Amino acid sequence: MEVIYLLIPISLLLVAVMIYFLFWAIRSGQFDDLEGEAYQILMDDDRDTIIDEDDP
């Protein structure tokens, strides 16, 4: 029974830390553009990476 006196504060502290990091991620813009990064891979312009063999 005494272990519950330790587990409850630890779990409340863990929840508080998780809520802090959730609000930090929201404020820092982590969830602003959820689809942009996925489409950026598809819209990659490969013309810049083609190496011309005639160039020295």
C-alpha positions in Angstrom: 0.0 0.0 0.0 2.9 2.4 0.7 4.1 2.0 -2.9 1.0 3.9 -4.1 2.2 7.0 -2.3 5.3 6.9 -4.5 3.6 5.9 -7.8 0.9 8.6 -7.8 3.3 11.6 -7.6 5.6 10.0 -10.2 2.7 9.4 -12.6 1.4 13.0 -12.0 4.9 14.4 -12.7 5.1 12.3 -15.9 1.7 13.5 -17.1 2.8 17.1 -16.4 6.0 16.7 -18.4 4.0 15.1 -21.3 1.5 18.0 -21.3 4.4 20.5 -21.2 6.1 18.9 -24.3 2.7 18.8 -26.1 2.2 22.5 -25.7 5.8 23.2 -26.5 5.4 21.2 -29.8 2.2 23.1 -30.6 3.8 26.5 -29.9 6.9 25.7 -31.9 4.9 24.9 -35.0 5.4 21.1 -35.2 1.8 20.6 -36.3 1.4 23.5 -38.7 1.9 21.7 -42.0 1.3 18.0 -41.6 1.1 17.2 -45.3 3.8 19.5 -46.7 6.7 17.3 -45.8 5.1 14.3 -47.4 4.4 16.1 -50.6 7.9 17.6 -50.6 9.4 14.2 -51.2 7.2 13.6 -54.3 7.8 17.1 -55.7 11.6 16.8 -55.4 13.3 18.3 -58.5 15.8 15.8 -59.7 17.2 18.0 -62.5 19.6 19.6 -60.1 21.3 16.3 -59.3 21.9 15.2 -62.9 25.6 15.3 -63.6 26.6 16.1 -67.1 29.5 13.7 -68.1 30.9 16.3 -70.6 31.7 18.8 -67.8 35.2 18.5 -66.3 
